[in-house]
Amino acid sequence: MEMRLERARHLLLQTESAITDVAVACGFMNCGHFSRAYRTAYGVSPTMQRGRLS
């Protein structure tokens, strides 16, 4: 799980791929599961993480 989340974080920060595509590319079954796991690990949702770049 840690490796999948690290890969997802990299993709969110380094690409413009859709969050759904990032979730699938990192082996999550759906966006809800991905978002909950990401928020637990990093304290922000994938959408919020992406918004911090602006």
Phi, psi and omega per residue, in radians:
M1 nan -0.759 -3.128
E2 -1.045 -0.757 -3.140
M3 -1.154 -0.690 3.122
R4 -1.128 -0.715 3.128
L5 -1.201 -0.663 3.084
E6 -1.099 -0.739 3.102
R7 -1.113 -0.747 3.127
A8 -1.086 -0.745 3.132
R9 -1.074 -0.759 3.099
H10 -1.026 -0.822 -3.126
L11 -1.119 -0.680 3.122
L12 -1.119 -0.691 -3.065
L13 -1.464 -0.464 -3.008
Q14 -1.891 -0.164 -3.124
T15 -2.273 3.019 3.048
E16 -1.891 0.333 3.132
S17 -1.052 2.544 3.083
A18 -1.070 2.578 -3.127
I19 -1.038 -0.648 3.070
T20 -1.049 -0.755 3.120
D21 -1.128 -0.682 3.101
V22 -1.093 -0.797 -3.138
A23 -1.019 -0.846 -3.123
V24 -1.145 -0.738 -3.131
A25 -1.085 -0.461 -3.104
C26 -1.750 0.162 2.989
G27 1.550 0.275 3.092
F28 -1.511 2.505 -3.085
M29 -1.281 -0.536 3.139
N30 -2.740 2.921 -3.083
C31 -1.196 -0.576 3.134
G32 -1.072 -0.821 3.122
H33 -1.104 -0.775 3.115
F34 -1.041 -0.845 -3.103
S35 -1.080 -0.757 3.130
R36 -1.121 -0.791 -3.136
A37 -1.123 -0.714 -3.130
Y38 -1.134 -0.783 -3.142
R39 -1.109 -0.686 3.111
T40 -1.113 -0.733 -3.087
A41 -1.308 -0.695 -2.975
Y42 -2.033 -0.096 3.087
G43 1.390 0.042 3.079
V44 -2.463 2.731 3.084
S45 -1.343 2.825 3.078
P46 -0.998 -0.664 3.121
T47 -1.125 -0.761 3.119
M48 -1.149 -0.677 3.112
Q49 -1.033 -0.787 3.138
R50 -1.130 -0.663 -3.135
G51 -1.164 -0.411 3.135
R52 -1.205 -0.269 -3.133
L53 -1.300 -0.438 -3.060
S54 -1.280 nan nan
